[in-house]
Amino acid sequence: MKSNLISINDIARALGISPSTVSRALKDHPDISTETKRVVKEYAEQVNYRPNALALSLKRQRSNTLGLVIPEIVHHFFSSVISGIEELAYAKGYRLIICQSNEDYKREVINTQVLLDHRADGILVSMSKSTKDHGHFKDLIDSGIPIVFLDRVCEEVETDRVVTADFEGALLATGHLLERGCRKILHLASPQHLLIGKLRLEGYLKALANFGIEKDPAYILQCDTRQEVLDLKDQILRLAPEIDGIFAVNDFTAIAAMQLLQENGYKIPGDIAVTGFGNDPIASIANPPLTTVEQRGFEMGRQAVEILIRRIENPSTFIDFQTRVIPVSIEKRAST
């Protein structure tokens, strides 16, 4: 099917002038008369002419397109990250292609290849939970495509990163439970091959150590989704009579655990106090409202794209790789 897009050649034929004259008129070239510029621009606007982005990118060796690979768009945190990226990217003249991995390694590999095929100038990545082979990231770097990791980063690939202060956030959340009198705190953790999972576990353990409490492996469960709370229902309920607090690695898991306990006769926070991580909007309307760690997704996205654009626009300049850490705070609510 023939494209209906208007080209410079079409404008030239309609006006009876050369394509080069049209091109220079559209660019306000000083060799073209004011009247010719006016005629060309008015006609171009009338026929809704748009420059060929692919042709321009090939000419400039830059597409002014950024890629983003994230686990899921539906989470408030990642939608906030996207908002932060878009605000700065569009202000700087870049477009954004967004891909979801849906926590699937194979899909993540396909996403990175799609972005490479579409000549993205640089790529922002938050790694999927199932990713343990990082060859696709190394392939991007070998192809000359700069990468900035955000939130879930790959330790094996040396590049720029923007992360939440995960250790400090876990320390705050667990410390708050301890200050409220809790001493037997269950941690619902992320997979430990993810740096965020390791750091949040370390923050939890550090808070316990600060209060002279030894680690109890029975109080650490890999459980970071609502479904996993349901899958581990029996195990959580077996522990419930002896625990007095829960620190969950994210808000969705924390709320699922609260609901499970409430359905089985436990009072929150009377019997068991609960903290989460992320400050998703659902945390403020949970019953009771959830105490959680504020995670600044918008600022993370903005800083990540700032670093990436600097890499793209200064390809020959040596710049040390950096890791920026976004600070956290705790939002205290009725669940504790």
Backbone torsions as a table, in degrees:
resi	resn	phi	psi	omega
1	MET	NA	134.1	-178.0
2	LYS	-74.7	137.1	179.2
3	SER	-71.5	142.7	177.2
4	ASN	-91.8	3.1	-179.5
5	LEU	-67.6	137.5	-179.9
6	ILE	-84.1	133.3	179.7
7	SER	-108.0	169.8	175.1
8	ILE	-60.1	-37.0	178.9
9	ASN	-63.3	-37.5	178.5
10	ASP	-64.2	-44.0	179.0
11	ILE	-63.4	-42.5	-179.4
12	ALA	-60.6	-44.1	179.8
13	ARG	-64.5	-40.1	-177.8
14	ALA	-66.7	-34.4	-176.2
15	LEU	-97.5	-6.7	178.5
16	GLY	71.3	32.8	177.3
17	ILE	-128.5	174.5	-176.4
18	SER	-81.1	152.9	176.3
19	PRO	-57.3	-36.2	-179.0
20	SER	-66.7	-35.0	177.1
21	THR	-65.8	-41.9	177.3
22	VAL	-60.5	-47.5	-178.4
23	SER	-59.1	-46.0	-178.2
24	ARG	-70.6	-33.0	178.2
25	ALA	-65.4	-41.8	179.4
26	LEU	-66.1	-25.1	179.9
27	LYS	-96.8	8.6	-179.9
28	ASP	59.0	40.1	179.4
29	HIS	-65.2	135.5	-176.4
30	PRO	-64.2	-20.9	179.7
31	ASP	-75.5	-11.1	-177.2
32	ILE	-99.0	135.0	-176.5
33	SER	-66.1	155.3	179.7
34	THR	-59.8	-39.5	-179.0
35	GLU	-66.3	-42.8	178.5
36	THR	-63.9	-41.9	177.2
37	LYS	-58.7	-42.6	-177.9
38	ARG	-64.3	-46.1	-178.4
39	VAL	-62.1	-46.3	-178.4
40	VAL	-63.2	-47.1	-177.4
41	LYS	-66.3	-38.7	178.4
42	GLU	-65.0	-41.3	179.9
43	TYR	-68.8	-40.3	179.4
44	ALA	-61.1	-40.7	178.2
45	GLU	-67.9	-38.7	-179.1
46	GLN	-62.1	-40.3	-177.5
47	VAL	-95.4	8.3	176.4
48	ASN	59.8	46.6	178.4
49	TYR	-68.5	136.1	174.4
50	ARG	-129.1	134.9	178.5
51	PRO	-59.7	148.9	176.8
52	ASN	-76.3	105.1	-174.5
53	ALA	-63.2	-38.1	-179.0
54	LEU	-65.6	-43.8	179.5
55	ALA	-62.7	-42.0	179.0
56	LEU	-63.5	-40.0	-178.2
57	SER	-67.8	-37.5	178.0
58	LEU	-65.6	-38.0	-179.8
59	LYS	-67.2	-41.5	-176.4
60	ARG	-88.0	-9.4	-174.5
61	GLN	62.5	28.9	177.1
62	ARG	-153.6	136.9	-176.4
63	SER	-96.4	-11.7	-173.5
64	ASN	53.9	36.6	178.0
65	THR	-124.2	133.4	175.5
66	LEU	-111.3	148.7	176.2
67	GLY	-108.9	148.7	176.0
68	LEU	-134.7	126.1	175.8
69	VAL	-117.4	117.1	-179.7
70	ILE	-130.5	159.7	179.8
71	PRO	-63.5	-49.1	-177.5
72	GLU	-153.3	140.0	178.0
73	ILE	-81.8	-26.1	-171.0
74	VAL	-65.4	-25.4	-179.9
75	HIS	-69.2	137.2	179.4
76	HIS	-56.8	-38.9	-179.0
77	PHE	-59.4	-48.6	-177.0
78	PHE	-72.1	-31.6	175.1
79	SER	-66.7	-34.1	175.4
80	SER	-67.1	-40.2	176.6
81	VAL	-58.6	-46.0	180.0
82	ILE	-60.4	-42.5	179.7
83	SER	-60.6	-42.4	178.7
84	GLY	-65.3	-39.6	178.2
85	ILE	-64.7	-49.4	-174.7
86	GLU	-63.7	-39.3	-177.1
87	GLU	-57.1	-47.1	-178.1
88	LEU	-79.9	-40.3	-177.4
89	ALA	-59.4	-48.7	-178.5
90	TYR	-67.7	-34.2	177.1
91	ALA	-63.4	-28.8	-179.8
92	LYS	-93.2	3.7	176.7
93	GLY	88.3	19.8	179.7
94	TYR	-108.6	147.5	172.4
95	ARG	-101.3	163.5	-175.1
96	LEU	-127.6	129.2	171.2
97	ILE	-106.4	122.6	-176.3
98	ILE	-107.2	129.4	177.8
99	CYS	-123.6	141.8	175.1
100	GLN	-106.7	134.3	174.3
101	SER	-88.6	-19.2	-174.3
102	ASN	52.6	37.2	178.6
103	GLU	61.8	25.6	-176.5
104	ASP	-116.0	119.8	-177.3
105	TYR	-57.8	-47.3	-176.4
106	LYS	-62.9	-38.6	179.0
107	ARG	-68.7	-35.9	177.2
108	GLU	-61.6	-41.8	177.8
109	VAL	-61.9	-44.5	178.4
110	ILE	-61.6	-42.8	179.6
111	ASN	-58.2	-45.5	-179.1
112	THR	-65.1	-35.5	178.6
113	GLN	-68.7	-38.7	177.7
114	VAL	-60.9	-44.2	-179.4
115	LEU	-66.8	-36.2	176.3
116	LEU	-65.8	-44.1	179.7
117	ASP	-63.4	-30.9	-179.7
118	HIS	-90.1	14.3	173.7
119	ARG	57.2	41.1	173.8
120	ALA	-60.8	137.7	-179.7
121	ASP	-73.2	-26.4	179.8
122	GLY	-165.3	160.3	-174.0
123	ILE	-133.3	135.6	173.5
124	LEU	-103.5	135.4	-174.4
125	VAL	-135.2	133.1	163.2
126	SER	-117.2	114.7	-166.5
127	MET	-67.2	147.3	175.9
128	SER	-75.4	157.6	-179.2
129	LYS	-67.3	-25.3	-176.1
130	SER	-90.6	1.2	-177.2
131	THR	-82.2	117.7	175.8
132	LYS	-125.4	-16.5	175.0
133	ASP	-104.0	126.8	-172.4
134	HIS	-111.8	20.0	-177.6
135	GLY	-60.9	-33.4	-178.2
136	HIS	-67.7	-30.4	176.0
137	PHE	-71.8	-41.3	178.6
138	LYS	-64.7	-33.9	177.5
139	ASP	-63.7	-39.1	178.2
140	LEU	-61.8	-46.5	-179.3
141	ILE	-63.9	-40.0	177.8
142	ASP	-64.1	-24.9	178.1
143	SER	-85.8	1.9	178.1
144	GLY	84.7	15.1	-179.6
145	ILE	-95.9	116.9	178.5
146	PRO	-69.6	143.9	178.9
147	ILE	-123.5	141.3	167.3
148	VAL	-124.1	121.8	175.7
149	PHE	-85.9	144.0	175.1
150	LEU	-136.8	144.1	-178.9
151	ASP	63.2	-80.8	178.6
152	ARG	-95.4	108.3	-171.3
153	VAL	-108.2	160.8	177.0
154	CYS	-101.8	113.4	-178.0
155	GLU	-70.5	-25.0	-174.7
156	GLU	-80.1	-12.2	-179.1
157	VAL	-110.7	123.2	-178.2
158	GLU	-82.7	109.7	179.2
159	THR	-163.1	-175.4	-180.0
160	ASP	-76.1	151.2	-179.1
161	ARG	-143.2	146.6	170.3
162	VAL	-129.2	120.8	-172.1
163	VAL	-132.1	161.2	170.3
164	THR	-80.3	152.6	174.4
165	ALA	-74.0	74.3	-172.1
166	ASP	-64.8	-43.7	179.6
167	PHE	-60.7	-49.4	-177.9
168	GLU	-63.6	-36.8	178.6
169	GLY	-65.1	-43.6	178.1
170	ALA	-65.8	-37.8	176.9
171	LEU	-61.4	-42.9	178.5
172	LEU	-63.6	-48.5	-175.1
173	ALA	-65.3	-45.3	-180.0
174	THR	-71.4	-39.9	178.1
175	GLY	-60.2	-37.7	178.4
176	HIS	-62.7	-42.9	177.4
177	LEU	-61.1	-42.0	179.9
178	LEU	-65.0	-40.4	178.1
179	GLU	-65.1	-26.7	177.9
180	ARG	-83.3	1.8	176.1
181	GLY	103.2	-2.3	179.0
182	CYS	-70.7	143.4	179.0
183	ARG	-131.7	-20.7	178.1
184	LYS	-118.5	92.1	-170.1
185	ILE	-108.9	122.3	176.3
186	LEU	-82.8	133.5	175.3
187	HIS	-109.7	120.5	173.6
188	LEU	-94.5	107.6	-163.4
189	ALA	-107.2	160.5	171.4
190	SER	-85.0	163.6	174.7
191	PRO	-54.6	139.7	-172.5
192	GLN	-81.7	-4.1	172.3
193	HIS	-79.5	-11.4	174.4
194	LEU	-90.7	134.7	-178.2
195	LEU	-61.5	-37.6	179.6
196	ILE	-63.0	-35.9	177.8
197	GLY	-65.1	-43.8	179.7
198	LYS	-64.8	-45.7	-175.8
199	LEU	-68.1	-38.1	179.2
200	ARG	-69.9	-34.5	174.1
201	LEU	-65.9	-42.6	179.7
202	GLU	-63.0	-38.2	177.7
203	GLY	-64.8	-40.9	176.3
204	TYR	-60.3	-47.1	-178.3
205	LEU	-66.9	-37.1	179.1
206	LYS	-64.6	-41.2	178.2
207	ALA	-61.7	-42.9	177.5
208	LEU	-60.5	-46.5	-178.8
209	ALA	-60.8	-36.7	178.9
210	ASN	-61.4	-24.4	178.9
211	PHE	-104.1	11.9	177.2
212	GLY	71.9	26.5	-178.5
213	ILE	-105.5	128.0	-178.9
214	GLU	-79.1	151.1	176.8
215	LYS	-63.0	135.2	173.4
216	ASP	-120.8	107.5	-177.6
217	PRO	-55.4	-26.3	-179.8
218	ALA	-66.7	-20.0	-178.0
219	TYR	-97.1	15.7	176.6
220	ILE	-125.0	111.9	-179.4
221	LEU	-118.7	134.5	172.1
222	GLN	-75.3	108.6	-172.5
223	CYS	-164.9	99.8	-175.3
224	ASP	-132.1	23.3	173.0
225	THR	-140.9	162.5	176.5
226	ARG	-59.1	-41.7	-179.4
227	GLN	-62.9	-38.6	179.7
228	GLU	-68.0	-31.5	173.8
229	VAL	-60.8	-43.7	178.3
230	LEU	-66.5	-38.9	179.1
231	ASP	-64.8	-34.3	-178.2
232	LEU	-100.1	20.0	-176.4
233	LYS	-50.1	-50.3	-176.5
234	ASP	-63.4	-41.0	-179.2
235	GLN	-66.0	-42.6	179.4
236	ILE	-64.7	-42.6	-179.6
237	LEU	-68.6	-29.2	175.0
238	ARG	-66.5	-35.2	-179.6
239	LEU	-80.9	-22.5	-171.9
240	ALA	-53.8	-41.7	-178.2
241	PRO	-63.0	-22.3	-176.0
242	GLU	-103.7	-18.0	-178.8
243	ILE	-90.7	156.8	176.4
244	ASP	-126.4	3.6	178.8
245	GLY	-157.8	155.8	174.6
246	ILE	-136.0	129.9	167.8
247	PHE	-112.5	112.3	179.9
248	ALA	-99.7	147.3	-173.7
249	VAL	-71.3	-16.5	173.5
250	ASN	-151.3	167.9	-174.1
251	ASP	-68.4	-37.6	-177.5
252	PHE	-63.5	-40.5	177.7
253	THR	-68.2	-41.3	179.2
254	ALA	-59.8	-45.7	-177.7
255	ILE	-68.9	-39.0	176.3
256	ALA	-61.3	-40.4	178.6
257	ALA	-66.4	-41.5	177.4
258	MET	-58.7	-46.1	-177.7
259	GLN	-64.8	-40.7	177.4
260	LEU	-59.8	-46.6	-179.1
261	LEU	-65.4	-42.8	-179.8
262	GLN	-63.5	-39.3	178.7
263	GLU	-64.1	-20.3	-178.9
264	ASN	-109.2	22.8	169.4
265	GLY	91.2	5.2	-179.8
266	TYR	-90.6	141.8	178.2
267	LYS	-96.3	136.7	177.3
268	ILE	-113.9	117.3	8.1
269	PRO	-98.9	7.4	-174.0
270	GLY	-54.6	-45.5	178.5
271	ASP	-93.3	-44.6	-176.9
272	ILE	-139.5	122.3	175.9
273	ALA	-87.9	148.7	-173.1
274	VAL	-134.9	136.2	172.2
275	THR	-126.4	151.3	177.6
276	GLY	-121.9	-160.2	-178.3
277	PHE	-152.6	123.9	175.3
278	GLY	132.6	-33.3	-175.8
279	ASN	54.6	49.4	170.9
280	ASP	-64.2	150.0	178.7
281	PRO	-53.9	-29.3	179.7
282	ILE	-64.2	-22.9	-178.7
283	ALA	-63.7	-34.7	-176.2
284	SER	-79.6	-15.9	-179.6
285	ILE	-111.6	3.7	174.9
286	ALA	-65.4	165.6	179.0
287	ASN	-121.9	105.8	-2.7
288	PRO	-77.2	164.1	175.8
289	PRO	-54.1	139.7	-169.8
290	LEU	-89.6	129.3	168.1
291	THR	-71.2	131.7	-173.2
292	THR	-155.5	167.5	178.4
293	VAL	-92.6	128.5	178.4
294	GLU	-74.0	122.2	179.3
295	GLN	-114.4	119.3	-169.5
296	ARG	-91.1	82.4	-177.2
297	GLY	-64.6	-41.4	-178.7
298	PHE	-59.4	-46.2	-179.1
299	GLU	-67.0	-37.0	177.1
300	MET	-61.3	-46.6	-180.0
301	GLY	-62.7	-42.6	-179.0
302	ARG	-63.2	-45.2	-178.9
303	GLN	-69.0	-36.2	180.0
304	ALA	-64.0	-44.0	-178.4
305	VAL	-72.9	-29.7	175.4
306	GLU	-60.7	-44.8	178.6
307	ILE	-64.4	-44.2	-176.6
308	LEU	-63.4	-45.1	-179.5
309	ILE	-64.0	-36.7	177.5
310	ARG	-63.3	-39.8	176.5
311	ARG	-61.7	-45.8	-176.7
312	ILE	-63.6	-42.6	-172.8
313	GLU	-86.8	-4.9	176.5
314	ASN	-131.2	57.8	-172.9
315	PRO	-63.8	-27.4	-176.8
316	SER	-95.7	-1.9	-177.9
317	THR	-93.5	129.6	178.1
318	PHE	-76.0	122.3	177.6
319	ILE	-131.0	123.7	177.7
320	ASP	-59.3	139.5	173.3
321	PHE	-63.1	144.3	-177.7
322	GLN	-132.1	155.5	171.4
323	THR	-120.3	115.7	176.0
324	ARG	-97.4	135.1	-177.9
325	VAL	-112.6	121.2	179.6
326	ILE	-85.4	123.0	-176.6
327	PRO	-68.3	160.8	-177.6
328	VAL	-125.3	167.1	172.9
329	SER	-146.1	165.7	179.9
330	ILE	-108.7	135.5	177.4
331	GLU	-103.1	105.8	-174.4
332	LYS	-86.8	125.1	180.0
333	ARG	-133.4	-168.6	-167.8
334	ALA	-73.5	-12.2	-178.9
335	SER	-70.3	-9.9	176.2
336	THR	-123.5	NA	NA
